[in-house]
């Protein structure tokens, strides 16, 4: 609820909310929550969803419990669980506060009770009895599980050292006490190798700091190490380096989106799609326009085809180059801004080390740079599949806008050339000086909330060594050979050991969400390499099949839970929920299990500090409330469940634009570095393969399996995209969701016809890495020459047989080749394939 909304006594308000919007009922036949037998009990009619509840429209219940959708879509939308006799019966979502600020769950999130009470829930601890990856386990006691984990931890630390332990990247649980207990335990035991970057923003997080500022150039007080002024470092998760959608709503007259589809990636009332809907209405209402540059007519533009500008995937930088060429040729760049705020646009601001060598951005664009190719619209057209006249019209439209809001999703950077692409897109607002002003954006994704009201369970890791997350397979195979200059190791010159022990909590990135599943499988099954894997989860994911010990986790709705708002819709809030039902079987919270493991090392008191899990939740909430000053008391939040308030709009890099001398960026120069001397030095000193390049300016390079790489054997480009039935792979086993939003290959009618493929056919998709079977969706909503596979489907192959993936998991097709700079998951969207009827 908002700070000023509570005009009723809170107890009355909570009771009254039960008679509010029973939103789950609107989709009851398809998305209502069910018990283990699959029978839905969400029977509210739309009429019953408005105003007072109609008697008999919902089953009788005796308690209401709040919670959130804790998976990684960015929302953390609000749940109200209605329980009877200690069992969840049905759910509602948020109906508190103003209608414009309701964190209502999407239809996917409203299927959570099917997950909660699914017959496939893991309910007992187990140990592996077959080969890794076979999924063969037998039940064991909690005592045996805890003893085994403790023994393997002690052995690993004594034999190889703490840098042989790695906490694998995982995002299946967002909570103040979700994944932190394991990290807290391992920190007390001497530490573990840290995760560097993440699968969502891997290339962007590595590359953008060289343009907009790196924390490496800040001292402990946040001051620029050479300029001595407070400076800002780049982050993809803040409201400093990007503008909020609410700012676009208020002031923009043109929104240009590169690969950004919040209707698929950020669904729900506590997600950016709600913000974007208001942006569209406001911008169109004042005569402006939305342009969505994508290889698909995505769900965000569906119903608005006039907004779609089709482009070949992975070629966004080529389009940007051609736009830049038009602006330079027509005198439309803001030279005064570029000279005052930037380094490297032209010879006038090049650093001394690169002067007189035609290395500037302008030289590159105009054909006097290193490749001597002029980046005209005619040059870009065959690369991008965007006609030259369309490029010219787009260039003029952006340059003519008063407040262009240029924004990129995280899909364009998830290519093998993504480190250049993300910087290239940011060049558009920079070149015309439309940055740090009302209604403008920095070229980054829309801003995320700037205020988080509560913290999480404290963790301290004494080890600074950091491994790029996509590199964990290489670290298992030959970690001792991996260094800062050949593998992007951070915080140390090299890894001290191969990874021997993997801790995997609530994650499916061992295989399903990683890359090149067939290759990764070979590494994981070799027990002479990684010697022990412990997995916590709620169901048998593909990654869980590789566990040596597999532990059944209690879900957030089965224990006291707390989480701040998500990271996409632009508001702040917190939800505190009590257990809605008992956890099934022998499921336990990870906090309690980690306390028992700590006890085996004599560290239980250090781990718990004398507090139960629920004690920690209260302490963390009260600390946040005290620091904030406006939040409800503990007793009030437990009763009302949810607290929310709006945030003021944010303009990215506004302070820097206002006074760059007093508010520098954390780059070496304090300015926007179009040319980065640091990247030039890295390019000269890192060990790179012949087909790898690191570029000091944002250029267009095709990348591995990018533009120009198709062959007679693999004649189609292929890319992945987020699917509305899943959050990555979360919800991927919910049968009802699978039926309504099927796993389908998008293929253009031109490509389908020449292969004799019709809608609904099961097709074979083959890449250099593997083969999947998947239903064909023949549609003009995707450009010719490219096919697309929704990411997150659960891998389903006979790994002792032909390894053909009947589940249609896109990572069966991706080739494991980390990118040059970030050492990241660029192949996620860069593939070449052949498609044929199965």
Secondary structure, 3 states (H helix, E strand, C coil): CCCCCCCCCHHHHHHHHCCCCCHHHHHHHHHCCECCCCCECCCCCCHHHCCCCCCCCCCCCCEEEEEECCCCCCCCCEEEEEEECCEEEEEEECCCCCHHHCCECCCCHHHHHHHHCCCCCCCCCEEECCCCCCCCEEECCHHHHHHHHHHHHHHHHHHHCHHHEEECCCCCCCCCCCCHHHHHHHHHCCCCEEEECCCCCHHHHHHCHHHHECHHHECCCCEECCCCCECECCCCCCCCCCCCHHHHHHHCCEEEEECCCHHHHCCCCCCHHHHHHHHHHHHHHCCCEEEEEECECCCCCCCCHHHEEECCCCCHHHHHHHHHHHHHHCCCCCHHHHHHHEECCCHHHCCHHHCCCCCCHHHHHHCCCCCCCCCCHHHHHHHHCCCHHHHHHHHHHHHHCCCEEEEECCCCCCCCCHHHHHHHHHHHHHHCCCCCCCCCCCCCCCCCCCCCCCCCCCCCCCCCCEEEHHHHHHHHHHHHHCEHHHHCCECCCECCCCCCEEEEECCCCCCCCCCCHHHHHHHHCCCCCCCEEEEEECCCCCHHHHCCEEEEECCHHHCCEEEECCCCCCEEEEEEECCCCCCCCCCECHHHHHHHHHHHCCCHHHHHCCCCHHHHHHHHHHHHHHHHCCCCCHHHHHHHCEEEEECCCCCCCHHHHHCCCCCCEECCCCCEECCCHHHHHHHHHCCCCCCCCCCCCCCCCCCCCCCCCCCCCCCEEEEEECCCCCECCECCCCHHHHHHCCCEEEECHHHHHCCCCCCCCEEEEEECCCEEEEEEEECCCECCCEEEEECCCCCCCCCCCCCCECCCCHHHCCCCCCCCCCCCCHHHCCEEEEEEEC
